[in-house]
Amino acid sequence: MQQPGFWDEPRKSAPLLRRRRALERRRTTLERLNADRDEIDAWLELLAEDAPGTEDDAELGSFIDRVGRESAALDLELKLSGEDDDRSALLAIHPGEGGTDSQDWAEILLRMYLRWAEQSGFDVTLLERLDGDEAGLKSATVAVRGEYAFGRLRGESGVHRLVRISPFDAAKRRHTSFASVYAYPEVEDDIDIEVEDKDIRIDTFRSSGAGGQHVNVTDSAVRITHMPTGIVVSCQNERSQIKNRSMAMKILKARLYDREVQKRREEQAEREGQKMEIGFGSQIRSYVLHPYRMVKDHRTRLEVSAVEKVLDGDLDPFIDAWLGQQLEVPDGGQP
């Protein structure tokens, strides 16, 4: 950082600054915990000599609470140590086969993640939503902005399965629905992703859903197709076509960046002889509403019976269990 010209190149300096801040937070927490060891010894001596008084009880309780918070903070720092974990996230949701049931399931998942993000203190913006023909949605993209948003959400990528009595089946039969969720790190200016004009096709269309009279009379929504990869992204949240195009391009760059990161991980796994499940196509979690009620994560084996609570945004037990599992895997890979 002391080298001449370091601050003149934000794309090179920004990642190093983020890394430095993360290391400084970790060091500060470690220093506090190290200092706590002497106080722990003092409390042990006091407890061995005599039972502490009422004031001592309160002070001891406060000390235990503080050490617990600091230990949890360090634990989170260790879990969220991936290259892009400290970034904001883009979350894409798509229904699988199953028609209206799967589209309705995709909307339930969207609500679940919006609730979780808001409860966790992240800023949330719905960038794109394409409604289903009868109910639910055909696709949705959400920006979840805040420190470590991607680190918290990256383990949610995969296929989510719902088993329930279908509300769209007159015979009230049990249906199984699938929807795909994928989290991408939001690409900032410090990452240089080049997209040539000849490689993209840009289409405009009329926005759908809520938004007032404006969305019904202007073709402000933008869809960008990246021909070399087949990646298609869209944005309709902004009132301006220019702003929607800018955000859609940002989503495309995030997808291309994540594609390259995943490619490098696959190549590394092949060299090391590891089997890794990356991206869509892997069923990671089942949400069963009938004949019993249970949410089960197939990677960590965590099971929770309070299905409604989970669907209302209580995802931290699953996220924490997955992150804890990653500490046991070399180089932060997926088991």
ZADOPA-319221 format. One record per residue (C-alpha): residue in one letter; x, y, z. Coordinates in steps of 0.1 Angstrom, whole numbers, plus 5000, padded with zeros to 4 digits. Example, Ala and Ser with C-alpha at 12.3 -4.5 7.8 and 13.67 -1.06 7.14 Angstrom:
# residues 2
a512349555078;s513749895071;
END
This chain:
# residues 335
m500050005000;q503050235004;q504050184968;p503750494946;g500550494925;f498750234947;w495850474954;d495550574918;e494250224908;p491050164927;r490449824910;k493749694925;s493649884958;a489949814968;p490349424972;l493449474993;l491649735015;r488749505021;r491149225030;r493049455053;r489849565071;a488849195075;l492249105090;e492149405113;r488749315126;r489948955132;r493149075150;t491149315172;t488749045183;l491648805190;e493449065211;r490349125232;l489848755237;n493548705246;a493148985272;d490148815286;r492148515296;d493748695325;e490248805337;i488948445334;d491848335356;a490948605381;w487348495382;l488348125386;e490448225416;l487548425431;l485048145426;a487547895442;e487948105473;d484348195480;a480948245463;p480748595447;g478248845460;t475348995442;e477449265425;d479949005415;d477248795400;a476149085378;e479649165367;l480448795360;g477248765339;s478149075319;f481648945313;i480348605301;d477948775277;r480748995263;v483148705258;g480348505241;r479648785217;e483348825209;s483748455203;a480748455180;a482148745161;l485448565156;d483748245146;l481748435120;e485048595107;l486548255103;k483548115085;l483248405061;s486748415049;g486148335012;e487448564984;d484048734979;d482248665011;d482349025023;r480549144991;s476849224986;a474848954968;l472548914939;l469948634944;a468148474915;i465148244919;h463548034891;p460847764893;g461447414880;e459147184862;g455647164877;g453747454863;t451747674886;d452847484918;s456547544911;q455947904902;d454047944935;w456847774953;a459348014937;e457348314951;i457248154986;l461048124984;l461348484973;r459248595003;m461348375026;y464648535015;l463248885016;r462148835052;w465448685061;a467448975045;e465249235062;q465549065096;s469249045092;g469649415086;f470449405049;d469249655023;v467049474998;t466049574962;l463849374939;l465549414905;e463449194884;r460248994887;l458348804860;d454948694872;g453548344865;d450548304842;e448148204871;a450148254903;g453648284916;l456548394894;k458648274865;s461848444877;a463048704902;t466348874910;v467049044943;a469949264954;v470949194990;r473349465000;g475449485031;e478649345046;y479048965041;a475648925023;f477148694997;g479048505023;r475848435042;l473848345011;r476348154989;g475347825006;e471747874995;s472547804959;g470947484946;v467547324942;h464947364969;r462147104971;l458647144984;v456146864993;r452546975001;i448946934992;s448647144961;p446247444965;f445847434927;d444647074926;a440947034929;a441446674940;k443746794968;r446546554959;r450146584972;h452546754948;t456346794948;s457647124934;f461147244927;a462747584924;s466347694919;v468147954940;y471448094931;a473548364949;y476148574930;p478648824945;e477749174933;v480549294912;e481849634920;d484249864901;d487349684916;i486649384894;d487349424857;i484849224836;e484849314799;v481749264779;e481949344742;d479049504724;k479149234697;d478648964723;i475349094737;r471749144724;i469649404742;d465849394742;t463349634758;f459949534770;r457049664791;s457449614828;s455049394846;g453749394882;a453349674906;g454750014897;g451850244888;q450750384855;h454350434843;v455150064838;n452050014816;v452950274790;t456650264785;d459149994774;s461550064802;a462449704812;v465649574797;r466749224789;i470449144780;t471448814763;h475148724764;m475548514732;p478848334739;t477448184772;g473748204767;i473248394800;v470148604800;v469448884826;s466849144829;c465949444851;q462649634854;n462849784888;e463950134877;r461650374860;s464350474834;q465450244806;i468950374810;k469050284847;n467549934840;r470149874813;s472949974837;m471749744864;a471149454840;m474749494828;k475849484864;i473949164869;l475449014837;k478949104849;a478248934882;r477048624865;l480148614842;y482448674872;d480848394892;r480948164862;e484748214860;v485148164897;q483147834896;k485247724866;r488447774886;r486947584915;e485947294893;e489447284877;q491047284912;a488747014924;e489546794894;r493246844900;e492846754937;g490546464930;q487646614949;k483946584939;m482246914942;e478547004935;i478447364923;g475447554910;f472147434900;g471047064897;s471846964933;q468946934957;i470147094989;r466947125010;s463446975013;y460447155028;v457846905037;l454347015046;h452546685041;p452246405054;y454546545081;r456146885087;m459846915084;v462647115067;k465746905061;d469047025047;h470546725028;r474146855031;t474346925068;r471546685079;l469946955100;e466246915105;v463747165118;s460147095125;a458947465127;v458347495089;e456347815091;k459147985111;v461647885084;l459448005056;d459048335075;g462748395072;d464348195100;l467248065079;d470248135102;p470347775117;f470747635081;i473147905070;d475347865102;a475347485099;w476547505063;l479147765071;g480447555100;q480747255076;q482847455052;l485547505079;e486147125077;v486747135040;p490147235026;d490347575008;g486747665016;g485347424990;q481947254992;p481746905005;
END
